[in-house]
Amino acid sequence: MSPAADEARVKSAEFSAAAAGVGELPPPLSVEVAFAGRSNVGKSSLLNCLISRRNLVRVSGTPGCTRKIGFYAAELADGARVTLVDLPGYGFARRSKSERDAWAQLIEGYLLGRATLRVVVAIVDVRRGLEPDDRDLLEMVASKPRVSRPPLTTLVVATKLDKLPLSKQKLELAKVRKAAGLPVLGFSAETAFGRDELWQRIRTAAGIGKSAA
């Protein structure tokens, strides 16, 4: 087994908590990595692929219906621990303004105030590219200060790569990369393409285990 694949192995993973408001956030158990993206971008499928579980993170049949932050505690093969944080999807048109405002307050409060958060994985659909809501998220993470908190690393992941013909994949990834102004990793939950490399990047950025050396 390659070093990359070995670092990507997950020994165990379980749901640990959910929060509908900043006041409900659970006590931190370990370094946290948050996953954010538009509704129906494939976030739940990506998370299940990362932790090698089929249905631990439930895939909603109704985009935008998940309104809570989900916390999943994972132990990696080398004993390192990390909490994967599933943020509610954004870009939902059917919500009222008050619901959208509550969502923004919850997400901003978590991203800017959580001391154990180290990495934000911004997920986009490679077929749709970087949309205005995605830009807003990247700008918020990059521009707003985290007072007395460690700085965040943003990783951009373009999902559903398998939905594109091979001849178009590099071109569409390049478009996302140019729009985001950041490196972009192609990913397919269907084939697990990009899984090992994403784990490597997460471990390095979050300072997890030997990859941080």
mmCIF file of the C-alpha atoms, coordinates in Angstrom:
data_MODEL
# 
_entry.id   MODEL 
# 
loop_
_atom_site.group_PDB 
_atom_site.id 
_atom_site.type_symbol 
_atom_site.label_atom_id 
_atom_site.label_alt_id 
_atom_site.label_comp_id 
_atom_site.label_asym_id 
_atom_site.label_entity_id 
_atom_site.label_seq_id 
_atom_site.pdbx_PDB_ins_code 
_atom_site.Cartn_x 
_atom_site.Cartn_y 
_atom_site.Cartn_z 
_atom_site.occupancy 
_atom_site.B_iso_or_equiv 
_atom_site.pdbx_formal_charge 
_atom_site.auth_seq_id 
_atom_site.auth_comp_id 
_atom_site.auth_asym_id 
_atom_site.auth_atom_id 
_atom_site.pdbx_PDB_model_num 
ATOM 1   C CA . MET A 1 1   ? 0.000   0.000  0.000   1.00 0.00 ? 1   MET A CA 1 
ATOM 2   C CA . SER A 1 2   ? 1.338   3.461  -0.901  1.00 0.00 ? 2   SER A CA 1 
ATOM 3   C CA . PRO A 1 3   ? 2.050   6.017  1.856   1.00 0.00 ? 3   PRO A CA 1 
ATOM 4   C CA . ALA A 1 4   ? -0.810  8.172  0.519   1.00 0.00 ? 4   ALA A CA 1 
ATOM 5   C CA . ALA A 1 5   ? -3.291  5.302  0.685   1.00 0.00 ? 5   ALA A CA 1 
ATOM 6   C CA . ASP A 1 6   ? -2.080  4.344  4.144   1.00 0.00 ? 6   ASP A CA 1 
ATOM 7   C CA . GLU A 1 7   ? -2.639  7.881  5.432   1.00 0.00 ? 7   GLU A CA 1 
ATOM 8   C CA . ALA A 1 8   ? -6.138  7.853  3.955   1.00 0.00 ? 8   ALA A CA 1 
ATOM 9   C CA . ARG A 1 9   ? -7.271  4.735  5.794   1.00 0.00 ? 9   ARG A CA 1 
ATOM 10  C CA . VAL A 1 10  ? -9.940  5.358  8.425   1.00 0.00 ? 10  VAL A CA 1 
ATOM 11  C CA . LYS A 1 11  ? -10.077 2.932  11.335  1.00 0.00 ? 11  LYS A CA 1 
ATOM 12  C CA . SER A 1 12  ? -13.409 4.119  12.707  1.00 0.00 ? 12  SER A CA 1 
ATOM 13  C CA . ALA A 1 13  ? -15.928 6.923  12.255  1.00 0.00 ? 13  ALA A CA 1 
ATOM 14  C CA . GLU A 1 14  ? -19.138 7.831  14.021  1.00 0.00 ? 14  GLU A CA 1 
ATOM 15  C CA . PHE A 1 15  ? -21.687 10.602 14.257  1.00 0.00 ? 15  PHE A CA 1 
ATOM 16  C CA . SER A 1 16  ? -20.988 12.572 17.429  1.00 0.00 ? 16  SER A CA 1 
ATOM 17  C CA . ALA A 1 17  ? -23.231 15.661 17.525  1.00 0.00 ? 17  ALA A CA 1 
ATOM 18  C CA . ALA A 1 18  ? -25.448 18.119 15.664  1.00 0.00 ? 18  ALA A CA 1 
ATOM 19  C CA . ALA A 1 19  ? -25.995 21.822 16.239  1.00 0.00 ? 19  ALA A CA 1 
ATOM 20  C CA . ALA A 1 20  ? -28.739 24.121 14.968  1.00 0.00 ? 20  ALA A CA 1 
ATOM 21  C CA . GLY A 1 21  ? -27.214 27.209 16.578  1.00 0.00 ? 21  GLY A CA 1 
ATOM 22  C CA . VAL A 1 22  ? -23.871 28.496 17.817  1.00 0.00 ? 22  VAL A CA 1 
ATOM 23  C CA . GLY A 1 23  ? -25.024 27.922 21.385  1.00 0.00 ? 23  GLY A CA 1 
ATOM 24  C CA . GLU A 1 24  ? -25.521 24.221 20.624  1.00 0.00 ? 24  GLU A CA 1 
ATOM 25  C CA . LEU A 1 25  ? -21.996 23.557 19.344  1.00 0.00 ? 25  LEU A CA 1 
ATOM 26  C CA . PRO A 1 26  ? -20.509 20.539 21.148  1.00 0.00 ? 26  PRO A CA 1 
ATOM 27  C CA . PRO A 1 27  ? -17.276 20.637 23.153  1.00 0.00 ? 27  PRO A CA 1 
ATOM 28  C CA . PRO A 1 28  ? -14.375 20.074 20.738  1.00 0.00 ? 28  PRO A CA 1 
ATOM 29  C CA . LEU A 1 29  ? -12.969 16.538 20.685  1.00 0.00 ? 29  LEU A CA 1 
ATOM 30  C CA . SER A 1 30  ? -10.098 17.043 18.236  1.00 0.00 ? 30  SER A CA 1 
ATOM 31  C CA . VAL A 1 31  ? -8.889  19.163 15.348  1.00 0.00 ? 31  VAL A CA 1 
ATOM 32  C CA . GLU A 1 32  ? -11.838 19.946 13.060  1.00 0.00 ? 32  GLU A CA 1 
ATOM 33  C CA . VAL A 1 33  ? -12.131 20.058 9.277   1.00 0.00 ? 33  VAL A CA 1 
ATOM 34  C CA . ALA A 1 34  ? -15.287 21.684 7.888   1.00 0.00 ? 34  ALA A CA 1 
ATOM 35  C CA . PHE A 1 35  ? -16.920 20.809 4.564   1.00 0.00 ? 35  PHE A CA 1 
ATOM 36  C CA . ALA A 1 36  ? -19.010 23.484 2.850   1.00 0.00 ? 36  ALA A CA 1 
ATOM 37  C CA . GLY A 1 37  ? -20.810 23.653 -0.472  1.00 0.00 ? 37  GLY A CA 1 
ATOM 38  C CA . ARG A 1 38  ? -24.024 24.376 -2.292  1.00 0.00 ? 38  ARG A CA 1 
ATOM 39  C CA . SER A 1 39  ? -26.984 22.092 -1.787  1.00 0.00 ? 39  SER A CA 1 
ATOM 40  C CA . ASN A 1 40  ? -26.791 19.021 -4.032  1.00 0.00 ? 40  ASN A CA 1 
ATOM 41  C CA . VAL A 1 41  ? -23.057 19.489 -4.711  1.00 0.00 ? 41  VAL A CA 1 
ATOM 42  C CA . GLY A 1 42  ? -22.236 15.972 -3.511  1.00 0.00 ? 42  GLY A CA 1 
ATOM 43  C CA . LYS A 1 43  ? -20.932 16.908 -0.068  1.00 0.00 ? 43  LYS A CA 1 
ATOM 44  C CA . SER A 1 44  ? -22.464 13.957 1.795   1.00 0.00 ? 44  SER A CA 1 
ATOM 45  C CA . SER A 1 45  ? -21.204 11.517 -0.828  1.00 0.00 ? 45  SER A CA 1 
ATOM 46  C CA . LEU A 1 46  ? -17.717 13.008 -0.574  1.00 0.00 ? 46  LEU A CA 1 
ATOM 47  C CA . LEU A 1 47  ? -17.728 12.648 3.211   1.00 0.00 ? 47  LEU A CA 1 
ATOM 48  C CA . ASN A 1 48  ? -18.913 9.037  3.052   1.00 0.00 ? 48  ASN A CA 1 
ATOM 49  C CA . CYS A 1 49  ? -16.170 8.309  0.525   1.00 0.00 ? 49  CYS A CA 1 
ATOM 50  C CA . LEU A 1 50  ? -13.529 9.923  2.737   1.00 0.00 ? 50  LEU A CA 1 
ATOM 51  C CA . ILE A 1 51  ? -14.452 7.818  5.758   1.00 0.00 ? 51  ILE A CA 1 
ATOM 52  C CA . SER A 1 52  ? -15.100 4.669  3.705   1.00 0.00 ? 52  SER A CA 1 
ATOM 53  C CA . ARG A 1 53  ? -18.707 4.381  4.855   1.00 0.00 ? 53  ARG A CA 1 
ATOM 54  C CA . ARG A 1 54  ? -21.750 4.162  2.629   1.00 0.00 ? 54  ARG A CA 1 
ATOM 55  C CA . ASN A 1 55  ? -24.414 5.920  4.657   1.00 0.00 ? 55  ASN A CA 1 
ATOM 56  C CA . LEU A 1 56  ? -22.915 7.403  7.816   1.00 0.00 ? 56  LEU A CA 1 
ATOM 57  C CA . VAL A 1 57  ? -23.484 10.896 6.439   1.00 0.00 ? 57  VAL A CA 1 
ATOM 58  C CA . ARG A 1 58  ? -27.019 10.814 5.089   1.00 0.00 ? 58  ARG A CA 1 
ATOM 59  C CA . VAL A 1 59  ? -27.661 12.087 1.594   1.00 0.00 ? 59  VAL A CA 1 
ATOM 60  C CA . SER A 1 60  ? -30.798 14.218 1.602   1.00 0.00 ? 60  SER A CA 1 
ATOM 61  C CA . GLY A 1 61  ? -33.344 13.743 -1.158  1.00 0.00 ? 61  GLY A CA 1 
ATOM 62  C CA . THR A 1 62  ? -34.396 17.384 -0.811  1.00 0.00 ? 62  THR A CA 1 
ATOM 63  C CA . PRO A 1 63  ? -31.580 19.877 -1.442  1.00 0.00 ? 63  PRO A CA 1 
ATOM 64  C CA . GLY A 1 64  ? -31.284 22.517 1.264   1.00 0.00 ? 64  GLY A CA 1 
ATOM 65  C CA . CYS A 1 65  ? -33.344 20.694 3.887   1.00 0.00 ? 65  CYS A CA 1 
ATOM 66  C CA . THR A 1 66  ? -30.447 20.033 6.262   1.00 0.00 ? 66  THR A CA 1 
ATOM 67  C CA . ARG A 1 67  ? -30.263 22.926 8.713   1.00 0.00 ? 67  ARG A CA 1 
ATOM 68  C CA . LYS A 1 68  ? -27.840 21.622 11.318  1.00 0.00 ? 68  LYS A CA 1 
ATOM 69  C CA . ILE A 1 69  ? -24.077 21.301 11.506  1.00 0.00 ? 69  ILE A CA 1 
ATOM 70  C CA . GLY A 1 70  ? -23.125 17.632 11.772  1.00 0.00 ? 70  GLY A CA 1 
ATOM 71  C CA . PHE A 1 71  ? -20.006 16.434 13.603  1.00 0.00 ? 71  PHE A CA 1 
ATOM 72  C CA . TYR A 1 72  ? -18.340 13.094 12.781  1.00 0.00 ? 72  TYR A CA 1 
ATOM 73  C CA . ALA A 1 73  ? -15.457 11.781 14.883  1.00 0.00 ? 73  ALA A CA 1 
ATOM 74  C CA . ALA A 1 74  ? -12.904 9.755  12.934  1.00 0.00 ? 74  ALA A CA 1 
ATOM 75  C CA . GLU A 1 75  ? -9.844  7.781  13.975  1.00 0.00 ? 75  GLU A CA 1 
ATOM 76  C CA . LEU A 1 76  ? -7.252  7.252  11.268  1.00 0.00 ? 76  LEU A CA 1 
ATOM 77  C CA . ALA A 1 77  ? -5.100  4.174  10.761  1.00 0.00 ? 77  ALA A CA 1 
ATOM 78  C CA . ASP A 1 78  ? -2.133  5.685  12.611  1.00 0.00 ? 78  ASP A CA 1 
ATOM 79  C CA . GLY A 1 79  ? -4.270  6.594  15.622  1.00 0.00 ? 79  GLY A CA 1 
ATOM 80  C CA . ALA A 1 80  ? -4.666  10.270 14.725  1.00 0.00 ? 80  ALA A CA 1 
ATOM 81  C CA . ARG A 1 81  ? -8.089  11.724 15.443  1.00 0.00 ? 81  ARG A CA 1 
ATOM 82  C CA . VAL A 1 82  ? -10.008 14.340 13.511  1.00 0.00 ? 82  VAL A CA 1 
ATOM 83  C CA . THR A 1 83  ? -13.570 15.638 13.523  1.00 0.00 ? 83  THR A CA 1 
ATOM 84  C CA . LEU A 1 84  ? -15.180 16.085 10.114  1.00 0.00 ? 84  LEU A CA 1 
ATOM 85  C CA . VAL A 1 85  ? -17.821 18.807 10.186  1.00 0.00 ? 85  VAL A CA 1 
ATOM 86  C CA . ASP A 1 86  ? -20.695 18.768 7.692   1.00 0.00 ? 86  ASP A CA 1 
ATOM 87  C CA . LEU A 1 87  ? -22.025 22.294 7.207   1.00 0.00 ? 87  LEU A CA 1 
ATOM 88  C CA . PRO A 1 88  ? -25.587 22.821 5.904   1.00 0.00 ? 88  PRO A CA 1 
ATOM 89  C CA . GLY A 1 89  ? -25.694 23.366 2.157   1.00 0.00 ? 89  GLY A CA 1 
ATOM 90  C CA . TYR A 1 90  ? -26.144 26.886 0.863   1.00 0.00 ? 90  TYR A CA 1 
ATOM 91  C CA . GLY A 1 91  ? -27.803 28.296 -2.246  1.00 0.00 ? 91  GLY A CA 1 
ATOM 92  C CA . PHE A 1 92  ? -31.332 27.214 -1.319  1.00 0.00 ? 92  PHE A CA 1 
ATOM 93  C CA . ALA A 1 93  ? -33.898 29.341 -3.123  1.00 0.00 ? 93  ALA A CA 1 
ATOM 94  C CA . ARG A 1 94  ? -36.979 28.124 -1.256  1.00 0.00 ? 94  ARG A CA 1 
ATOM 95  C CA . ARG A 1 95  ? -35.973 29.393 2.168   1.00 0.00 ? 95  ARG A CA 1 
ATOM 96  C CA . SER A 1 96  ? -37.362 32.564 3.683   1.00 0.00 ? 96  SER A CA 1 
ATOM 97  C CA . LYS A 1 97  ? -35.055 35.507 4.323   1.00 0.00 ? 97  LYS A CA 1 
ATOM 98  C CA . SER A 1 98  ? -35.158 34.845 8.060   1.00 0.00 ? 98  SER A CA 1 
ATOM 99  C CA . GLU A 1 99  ? -34.070 31.245 7.474   1.00 0.00 ? 99  GLU A CA 1 
ATOM 100 C CA . ARG A 1 100 ? -31.235 32.336 5.201   1.00 0.00 ? 100 ARG A CA 1 
ATOM 101 C CA . ASP A 1 101 ? -30.114 34.913 7.763   1.00 0.00 ? 101 ASP A CA 1 
ATOM 102 C CA . ALA A 1 102 ? -30.151 32.278 10.516  1.00 0.00 ? 102 ALA A CA 1 
ATOM 103 C CA . TRP A 1 103 ? -28.068 29.984 8.308   1.00 0.00 ? 103 TRP A CA 1 
ATOM 104 C CA . ALA A 1 104 ? -25.525 32.737 7.655   1.00 0.00 ? 104 ALA A CA 1 
ATOM 105 C CA . GLN A 1 105 ? -25.275 33.541 11.359  1.00 0.00 ? 105 GLN A CA 1 
ATOM 106 C CA . LEU A 1 106 ? -24.715 29.883 12.255  1.00 0.00 ? 106 LEU A CA 1 
ATOM 107 C CA . ILE A 1 107 ? -22.083 29.257 9.583   1.00 0.00 ? 107 ILE A CA 1 
ATOM 108 C CA . GLU A 1 108 ? -20.210 32.500 10.140  1.00 0.00 ? 108 GLU A CA 1 
ATOM 109 C CA . GLY A 1 109 ? -20.289 32.015 13.905  1.00 0.00 ? 109 GLY A CA 1 
ATOM 110 C CA . TYR A 1 110 ? -18.828 28.538 13.548  1.00 0.00 ? 110 TYR A CA 1 
ATOM 111 C CA . LEU A 1 111 ? -16.200 29.307 10.905  1.00 0.00 ? 111 LEU A CA 1 
ATOM 112 C CA . LEU A 1 112 ? -14.903 32.450 12.578  1.00 0.00 ? 112 LEU A CA 1 
ATOM 113 C CA . GLY A 1 113 ? -15.213 31.428 16.207  1.00 0.00 ? 113 GLY A CA 1 
ATOM 114 C CA . ARG A 1 114 ? -14.343 27.731 16.482  1.00 0.00 ? 114 ARG A CA 1 
ATOM 115 C CA . ALA A 1 115 ? -10.875 27.453 18.022  1.00 0.00 ? 115 ALA A CA 1 
ATOM 116 C CA . THR A 1 116 ? -10.282 23.848 16.945  1.00 0.00 ? 116 THR A CA 1 
ATOM 117 C CA . LEU A 1 117 ? -11.206 24.440 13.285  1.00 0.00 ? 117 LEU A CA 1 
ATOM 118 C CA . ARG A 1 118 ? -8.151  24.281 11.026  1.00 0.00 ? 118 ARG A CA 1 
ATOM 119 C CA . VAL A 1 119 ? -9.352  23.580 7.483   1.00 0.00 ? 119 VAL A CA 1 
ATOM 120 C CA . VAL A 1 120 ? -12.348 24.507 5.346   1.00 0.00 ? 120 VAL A CA 1 
ATOM 121 C CA . VAL A 1 121 ? -12.959 22.249 2.347   1.00 0.00 ? 121 VAL A CA 1 
ATOM 122 C CA . ALA A 1 122 ? -14.958 24.290 -0.172  1.00 0.00 ? 122 ALA A CA 1 
ATOM 123 C CA . ILE A 1 123 ? -16.797 21.908 -2.499  1.00 0.00 ? 123 ILE A CA 1 
ATOM 124 C CA . VAL A 1 124 ? -17.992 22.865 -5.972  1.00 0.00 ? 124 VAL A CA 1 
ATOM 125 C CA . ASP A 1 125 ? -19.613 20.875 -8.768  1.00 0.00 ? 125 ASP A CA 1 
ATOM 126 C CA . VAL A 1 126 ? -17.002 20.778 -11.532 1.00 0.00 ? 126 VAL A CA 1 
ATOM 127 C CA . ARG A 1 127 ? -19.786 20.972 -14.141 1.00 0.00 ? 127 ARG A CA 1 
ATOM 128 C CA . ARG A 1 128 ? -21.198 24.220 -12.719 1.00 0.00 ? 128 ARG A CA 1 
ATOM 129 C CA . GLY A 1 129 ? -17.950 25.894 -11.760 1.00 0.00 ? 129 GLY A CA 1 
ATOM 130 C CA . LEU A 1 130 ? -17.536 28.522 -9.060  1.00 0.00 ? 130 LEU A CA 1 
ATOM 131 C CA . GLU A 1 131 ? -20.898 30.200 -8.416  1.00 0.00 ? 131 GLU A CA 1 
ATOM 132 C CA . PRO A 1 132 ? -21.611 33.463 -6.531  1.00 0.00 ? 132 PRO A CA 1 
ATOM 133 C CA . ASP A 1 133 ? -22.403 31.658 -3.258  1.00 0.00 ? 133 ASP A CA 1 
ATOM 134 C CA . ASP A 1 134 ? -19.090 29.802 -3.519  1.00 0.00 ? 134 ASP A CA 1 
ATOM 135 C CA . ARG A 1 135 ? -17.241 33.082 -4.006  1.00 0.00 ? 135 ARG A CA 1 
ATOM 136 C CA . ASP A 1 136 ? -18.994 34.552 -0.967  1.00 0.00 ? 136 ASP A CA 1 
ATOM 137 C CA . LEU A 1 137 ? -17.824 31.636 1.176   1.00 0.00 ? 137 LEU A CA 1 
ATOM 138 C CA . LEU A 1 138 ? -14.214 31.912 -0.005  1.00 0.00 ? 138 LEU A CA 1 
ATOM 139 C CA . GLU A 1 139 ? -14.210 35.671 0.545   1.00 0.00 ? 139 GLU A CA 1 
ATOM 140 C CA . MET A 1 140 ? -15.658 35.338 4.048   1.00 0.00 ? 140 MET A CA 1 
ATOM 141 C CA . VAL A 1 141 ? -13.042 32.802 5.103   1.00 0.00 ? 141 VAL A CA 1 
ATOM 142 C CA . ALA A 1 142 ? -10.212 34.830 3.551   1.00 0.00 ? 142 ALA A CA 1 
ATOM 143 C CA . SER A 1 143 ? -11.206 38.320 4.661   1.00 0.00 ? 143 SER A CA 1 
ATOM 144 C CA . LYS A 1 144 ? -12.890 38.136 8.050   1.00 0.00 ? 144 LYS A CA 1 
ATOM 145 C CA . PRO A 1 145 ? -10.609 37.912 11.092  1.00 0.00 ? 145 PRO A CA 1 
ATOM 146 C CA . ARG A 1 146 ? -10.651 35.002 13.530  1.00 0.00 ? 146 ARG A CA 1 
ATOM 147 C CA . VAL A 1 147 ? -9.844  36.843 16.755  1.00 0.00 ? 147 VAL A CA 1 
ATOM 148 C CA . SER A 1 148 ? -7.500  34.781 18.950  1.00 0.00 ? 148 SER A CA 1 
ATOM 149 C CA . ARG A 1 149 ? -8.049  31.799 16.644  1.00 0.00 ? 149 ARG A CA 1 
ATOM 150 C CA . PRO A 1 150 ? -5.593  29.966 14.373  1.00 0.00 ? 150 PRO A CA 1 
ATOM 151 C CA . PRO A 1 151 ? -5.811  30.963 10.692  1.00 0.00 ? 151 PRO A CA 1 
ATOM 152 C CA . LEU A 1 152 ? -7.771  28.690 8.383   1.00 0.00 ? 152 LEU A CA 1 
ATOM 153 C CA . THR A 1 153 ? -6.539  26.830 5.327   1.00 0.00 ? 153 THR A CA 1 
ATOM 154 C CA . THR A 1 154 ? -9.038  26.607 2.470   1.00 0.00 ? 154 THR A CA 1 
ATOM 155 C CA . LEU A 1 155 ? -8.977  23.591 0.165   1.00 0.00 ? 155 LEU A CA 1 
ATOM 156 C CA . VAL A 1 156 ? -11.111 23.754 -2.982  1.00 0.00 ? 156 VAL A CA 1 
ATOM 157 C CA . VAL A 1 157 ? -12.459 20.427 -4.242  1.00 0.00 ? 157 VAL A CA 1 
ATOM 158 C CA . ALA A 1 158 ? -14.321 19.995 -7.533  1.00 0.00 ? 158 ALA A CA 1 
ATOM 159 C CA . THR A 1 159 ? -16.667 17.024 -7.230  1.00 0.00 ? 159 THR A CA 1 
ATOM 160 C CA . LYS A 1 160 ? -18.482 14.824 -9.748  1.00 0.00 ? 160 LYS A CA 1 
ATOM 161 C CA . LEU A 1 161 ? -15.425 14.627 -11.977 1.00 0.00 ? 161 LEU A CA 1 
ATOM 162 C CA . ASP A 1 162 ? -16.664 11.269 -13.271 1.00 0.00 ? 162 ASP A CA 1 
ATOM 163 C CA . LYS A 1 163 ? -19.657 13.035 -14.827 1.00 0.00 ? 163 LYS A CA 1 
ATOM 164 C CA . LEU A 1 164 ? -17.377 14.721 -17.359 1.00 0.00 ? 164 LEU A CA 1 
ATOM 165 C CA . PRO A 1 165 ? -15.671 13.024 -20.288 1.00 0.00 ? 165 PRO A CA 1 
ATOM 166 C CA . LEU A 1 166 ? -11.936 12.649 -19.749 1.00 0.00 ? 166 LEU A CA 1 
ATOM 167 C CA . SER A 1 167 ? -11.266 15.121 -22.545 1.00 0.00 ? 167 SER A CA 1 
ATOM 168 C CA . LYS A 1 168 ? -13.008 17.936 -20.612 1.00 0.00 ? 168 LYS A CA 1 
ATOM 169 C CA . GLN A 1 169 ? -11.818 17.283 -17.069 1.00 0.00 ? 169 GLN A CA 1 
ATOM 170 C CA . LYS A 1 170 ? -8.561  19.265 -17.162 1.00 0.00 ? 170 LYS A CA 1 
ATOM 171 C CA . LEU A 1 171 ? -10.231 22.215 -18.869 1.00 0.00 ? 171 LEU A CA 1 
ATOM 172 C CA . GLU A 1 172 ? -13.077 22.453 -16.342 1.00 0.00 ? 172 GLU A CA 1 
ATOM 173 C CA . LEU A 1 173 ? -10.705 22.049 -13.391 1.00 0.00 ? 173 LEU A CA 1 
ATOM 174 C CA . ALA A 1 174 ? -8.569  24.861 -14.803 1.00 0.00 ? 174 ALA A CA 1 
ATOM 175 C CA . LYS A 1 175 ? -11.643 27.108 -15.000 1.00 0.00 ? 175 LYS A CA 1 
ATOM 176 C CA . VAL A 1 176 ? -12.458 26.484 -11.338 1.00 0.00 ? 176 VAL A CA 1 
ATOM 177 C CA . ARG A 1 177 ? -8.821  27.051 -10.379 1.00 0.00 ? 177 ARG A CA 1 
ATOM 178 C CA . LYS A 1 178 ? -8.706  30.388 -12.191 1.00 0.00 ? 178 LYS A CA 1 
ATOM 179 C CA . ALA A 1 179 ? -12.003 31.558 -10.687 1.00 0.00 ? 179 ALA A CA 1 
ATOM 180 C CA . ALA A 1 180 ? -11.059 30.545 -7.139  1.00 0.00 ? 180 ALA A CA 1 
ATOM 181 C CA . GLY A 1 181 ? -7.469  31.754 -7.255  1.00 0.00 ? 181 GLY A CA 1 
ATOM 182 C CA . LEU A 1 182 ? -6.517  28.621 -5.329  1.00 0.00 ? 182 LEU A CA 1 
ATOM 183 C CA . PRO A 1 183 ? -5.318  25.100 -6.150  1.00 0.00 ? 183 PRO A CA 1 
ATOM 184 C CA . VAL A 1 184 ? -8.211  22.785 -6.999  1.00 0.00 ? 184 VAL A CA 1 
ATOM 185 C CA . LEU A 1 185 ? -8.425  19.038 -6.476  1.00 0.00 ? 185 LEU A CA 1 
ATOM 186 C CA . GLY A 1 186 ? -10.657 16.962 -8.729  1.00 0.00 ? 186 GLY A CA 1 
ATOM 187 C CA . PHE A 1 187 ? -12.749 14.382 -6.881  1.00 0.00 ? 187 PHE A CA 1 
ATOM 188 C CA . SER A 1 188 ? -15.215 11.603 -7.627  1.00 0.00 ? 188 SER A CA 1 
ATOM 189 C CA . ALA A 1 189 ? -17.140 9.917  -4.818  1.00 0.00 ? 189 ALA A CA 1 
ATOM 190 C CA . GLU A 1 190 ? -18.269 7.340  -7.369  1.00 0.00 ? 190 GLU A CA 1 
ATOM 191 C CA . THR A 1 191 ? -14.745 6.116  -8.168  1.00 0.00 ? 191 THR A CA 1 
ATOM 192 C CA . ALA A 1 192 ? -12.883 7.467  -5.089  1.00 0.00 ? 192 ALA A CA 1 
ATOM 193 C CA . PHE A 1 193 ? -10.611 9.433  -7.421  1.00 0.00 ? 193 PHE A CA 1 
ATOM 194 C CA . GLY A 1 194 ? -8.849  12.145 -5.408  1.00 0.00 ? 194 GLY A CA 1 
ATOM 195 C CA . ARG A 1 195 ? -9.628  10.556 -2.036  1.00 0.00 ? 195 ARG A CA 1 
ATOM 196 C CA . ASP A 1 196 ? -6.065  9.753  -0.998  1.00 0.00 ? 196 ASP A CA 1 
ATOM 197 C CA . GLU A 1 197 ? -4.711  13.105 -2.144  1.00 0.00 ? 197 GLU A CA 1 
ATOM 198 C CA . LEU A 1 198 ? -7.476  14.982 -0.317  1.00 0.00 ? 198 LEU A CA 1 
ATOM 199 C CA . TRP A 1 199 ? -6.623  13.157 2.890   1.00 0.00 ? 199 TRP A CA 1 
ATOM 200 C CA . GLN A 1 200 ? -2.956  14.072 2.404   1.00 0.00 ? 200 GLN A CA 1 
ATOM 201 C CA . ARG A 1 201 ? -3.834  17.731 1.942   1.00 0.00 ? 201 ARG A CA 1 
ATOM 202 C CA . ILE A 1 202 ? -6.154  17.717 4.953   1.00 0.00 ? 202 ILE A CA 1 
ATOM 203 C CA . ARG A 1 203 ? -3.551  16.095 7.183   1.00 0.00 ? 203 ARG A CA 1 
ATOM 204 C CA . THR A 1 204 ? -0.844  18.526 6.116   1.00 0.00 ? 204 THR A CA 1 
ATOM 205 C CA . ALA A 1 205 ? -3.035  21.629 6.432   1.00 0.00 ? 205 ALA A CA 1 
ATOM 206 C CA . ALA A 1 206 ? -4.538  20.580 9.774   1.00 0.00 ? 206 ALA A CA 1 
ATOM 207 C CA . GLY A 1 207 ? -1.265  19.336 11.245  1.00 0.00 ? 207 GLY A CA 1 
ATOM 208 C CA . ILE A 1 208 ? -2.548  15.797 11.707  1.00 0.00 ? 208 ILE A CA 1 
ATOM 209 C CA . GLY A 1 209 ? 0.024   13.080 12.350  1.00 0.00 ? 209 GLY A CA 1 
ATOM 210 C CA . LYS A 1 210 ? 3.204   12.554 10.370  1.00 0.00 ? 210 LYS A CA 1 
ATOM 211 C CA . SER A 1 211 ? 2.116   14.567 7.316   1.00 0.00 ? 211 SER A CA 1 
ATOM 212 C CA . ALA A 1 212 ? 2.541   17.705 9.385   1.00 0.00 ? 212 ALA A CA 1 
ATOM 213 C CA . ALA A 1 213 ? 6.251   16.995 9.812   1.00 0.00 ? 213 ALA A CA 1 
# 
